[in-house]
Amino acid sequence: MHGVPFLCLAILPLLISGCEKSAKRSASRDACSLVSKKEVGSVQAAVVKETNSSERSDGIFRFCQCFYTATEVSKSINLALVEKDRNQLGKRSPKDFWNEKFGPYTTNERERDGKAQTKPGEEREKGAPPKKISGLGDDAYWVSNRFGGMLYVLKGDAFLSIGVGGTDDEDTKLNKSKMLAQKALQRL
């Protein structure tokens, strides 16, 4: 198992602006249509100047990202949508990817703690395990990182990732991410 760091690396392309736009947008959802600038501004208590949308496909998955640029740049938000590339003939789906990456964390903490014996310093190398978030989409996890964290939410055969900027503590960023996810899920 590659663990959470691999998940973060796999999602990294979503966080990079300037991805090429796909010419095949028919019947595709735009991440910027899932949450409005006004809604992001309300959650972040900031003015959102613009949205930048980018899209790419790796031949299996379609990655659509929306970067909400706030006047105070540190309060900007990144929202990404991952879904199956409609032109893909294979059977691998975002839900399969989700199960591979988050499946090992579906056992309760007591079972996980009993099975995995970590050496001192090993947890730091791998990072903290994802935190299960109840009542959001079909499944949801918060993955801590040095910027606070990212919220990942599965709905059907697609998933969202939401990263909230700013100087808030991790719990506040999680709560803001959950508010934005609830709005996005209504339109997904």
C-alpha positions as CSV (number, residue, x, y, z in Angstrom):
1,M,0.0,0.0,0.0
2,H,1.4,3.4,-0.9
3,G,-0.6,5.2,1.8
4,V,-1.8,8.8,2.1
5,P,1.4,10.4,0.7
6,F,0.7,8.6,-2.6
7,L,-2.9,9.9,-2.5
8,C,-1.6,13.4,-2.1
9,L,0.8,13.0,-5.0
10,A,-1.9,11.5,-7.1
11,I,-4.2,14.5,-6.5
12,L,-1.3,17.0,-6.9
13,P,-2.1,17.7,-10.6
14,L,-5.4,19.0,-9.4
15,L,-3.7,21.6,-7.4
16,I,-1.6,23.0,-10.2
17,S,-3.0,25.8,-12.2
18,G,-2.6,26.0,-15.9
19,C,-3.7,22.5,-16.9
20,E,-4.8,22.3,-20.5
21,K,-8.5,22.5,-21.2
22,S,-10.0,19.5,-22.8
23,A,-11.7,20.0,-26.2
24,K,-14.2,17.4,-25.2
25,R,-16.4,19.2,-22.6
26,S,-19.8,17.8,-23.7
27,A,-21.8,16.5,-20.8
28,S,-18.9,17.3,-18.4
29,R,-19.4,19.1,-15.2
30,D,-17.4,22.2,-14.5
31,A,-16.0,22.4,-10.9
32,C,-16.6,26.2,-10.9
33,S,-20.4,25.6,-11.3
34,L,-20.5,23.6,-8.0
35,V,-19.9,26.5,-5.7
36,S,-20.4,30.2,-6.5
37,K,-17.9,33.0,-5.8
38,K,-20.4,34.5,-3.4
39,E,-20.7,31.3,-1.4
40,V,-16.9,30.9,-1.2
41,G,-16.6,34.6,-0.2
42,S,-19.2,34.1,2.5
43,V,-17.5,31.1,4.0
44,Q,-14.0,32.7,3.9
45,A,-15.2,36.2,4.9
46,A,-13.4,37.5,1.8
47,V,-14.0,39.0,-1.6
48,V,-13.5,36.4,-4.4
49,K,-12.1,38.3,-7.4
50,E,-12.2,35.5,-10.0
51,T,-12.4,31.8,-10.7
52,N,-10.0,29.9,-12.8
53,S,-11.1,26.6,-14.2
54,S,-8.9,24.0,-15.7
55,E,-9.5,20.5,-16.9
56,R,-7.4,17.5,-18.0
57,S,-7.7,13.8,-18.5
58,D,-5.1,11.1,-17.9
59,G,-7.0,8.7,-20.2
60,I,-8.8,7.1,-17.2
61,F,-10.1,10.0,-15.1
62,R,-11.2,13.5,-15.8
63,F,-9.9,16.1,-13.4
64,C,-11.7,19.5,-13.3
65,Q,-10.4,22.1,-10.9
66,C,-11.7,25.5,-9.9
67,F,-9.4,28.0,-8.1
68,Y,-11.3,30.8,-6.3
69,T,-8.9,33.7,-6.1
70,A,-9.7,35.9,-3.1
71,T,-8.5,39.5,-2.7
72,E,-6.5,38.3,0.2
73,V,-4.7,35.6,-1.7
74,S,-4.1,33.4,1.4
75,K,-7.9,33.0,1.6
76,S,-8.2,31.4,-1.8
77,I,-9.9,28.1,-2.2
78,N,-9.2,25.1,-4.5
79,L,-12.1,22.7,-5.4
80,A,-11.5,19.8,-7.7
81,L,-13.8,17.2,-9.2
82,V,-12.6,13.8,-10.3
83,E,-14.8,11.6,-12.4
84,K,-14.4,8.9,-15.0
85,D,-13.3,10.1,-18.4
86,R,-16.3,9.6,-20.6
87,N,-14.1,8.6,-23.5
88,Q,-12.4,5.8,-21.4
89,L,-13.2,2.3,-22.4
90,G,-11.8,0.6,-19.3
91,K,-13.7,-0.3,-16.2
92,R,-11.6,1.5,-13.6
93,S,-13.5,4.3,-11.9
94,P,-13.0,7.1,-9.4
95,K,-14.9,4.9,-6.9
96,D,-12.3,2.1,-7.4
97,F,-9.5,4.6,-6.9
98,W,-11.3,5.9,-3.7
99,N,-11.6,2.3,-2.3
100,E,-7.9,1.6,-3.0
101,K,-6.8,4.8,-1.2
102,F,-9.3,5.1,1.6
103,G,-10.5,1.5,2.0
104,P,-7.7,0.6,4.5
105,Y,-9.0,3.3,6.8
106,T,-12.6,2.1,6.9
107,T,-12.0,-0.2,9.9
108,N,-12.6,1.4,13.2
109,E,-9.6,2.9,15.0
110,R,-9.4,0.1,17.6
111,E,-9.0,-2.5,14.9
112,R,-6.5,-0.5,13.1
113,D,-4.5,0.3,16.2
114,G,-4.4,-3.4,17.1
115,K,-3.1,-4.5,13.7
116,A,-0.5,-1.8,12.9
117,Q,2.4,-1.4,15.2
118,T,4.4,1.7,14.2
119,K,7.9,2.4,15.0
120,P,8.9,5.8,16.7
121,G,9.0,8.5,14.0
122,E,7.3,6.2,11.4
123,E,3.9,8.1,11.7
124,R,5.6,11.3,10.9
125,E,7.1,9.9,7.7
126,K,3.8,8.6,6.5
127,G,1.6,11.4,8.0
128,A,-1.4,11.0,10.1
129,P,-4.1,8.6,8.8
130,P,-7.1,10.2,7.2
131,K,-9.9,11.2,9.5
132,K,-13.4,9.8,8.6
133,I,-16.0,12.5,8.3
134,S,-19.6,11.3,8.8
135,G,-22.7,12.6,7.2
136,L,-21.1,14.1,4.1
137,G,-21.7,12.5,0.6
138,D,-21.4,8.7,0.3
139,D,-18.0,8.8,2.2
140,A,-15.6,11.5,3.3
141,Y,-12.2,11.9,4.8
142,W,-10.0,14.8,6.0
143,V,-6.3,14.4,5.2
144,S,-4.1,16.7,7.3
145,N,-1.2,18.4,5.7
146,R,1.2,21.2,6.6
147,F,-1.3,23.8,5.2
148,G,-4.2,22.4,7.4
149,G,-5.7,19.7,5.2
150,M,-7.8,18.6,2.3
151,L,-11.4,17.3,2.5
152,Y,-12.2,14.5,0.1
153,V,-15.9,13.6,-0.5
154,L,-17.2,10.7,-2.6
155,K,-20.6,10.9,-4.2
156,G,-21.7,8.2,-6.6
157,D,-18.8,7.5,-9.0
158,A,-17.1,10.9,-8.6
159,F,-15.3,12.7,-5.8
160,L,-14.4,16.2,-4.7
161,S,-11.4,17.6,-3.0
162,I,-11.5,20.9,-1.2
163,G,-8.6,22.9,0.1
164,V,-9.2,26.1,2.1
165,G,-6.5,28.7,2.4
166,G,-6.0,31.2,5.2
167,T,-4.6,31.3,8.7
168,D,-7.4,29.5,10.5
169,D,-6.6,26.4,12.6
170,E,-7.2,22.9,11.1
171,D,-10.7,22.5,12.8
172,T,-11.9,25.7,11.3
173,K,-10.6,24.8,7.9
174,L,-12.3,21.4,8.1
175,N,-15.6,23.1,9.1
176,K,-15.3,25.6,6.2
177,S,-14.5,22.8,3.8
178,K,-17.6,20.8,5.0
179,M,-19.8,23.9,4.3
180,L,-18.5,24.2,0.8
181,A,-18.7,20.5,0.2
182,Q,-22.4,20.5,1.2
183,K,-23.1,23.3,-1.4
184,A,-21.1,21.5,-4.1
185,L,-22.9,18.1,-3.4
186,Q,-26.3,19.8,-4.0
187,R,-25.2,20.6,-7.6
188,L,-23.2,17.4,-8.3
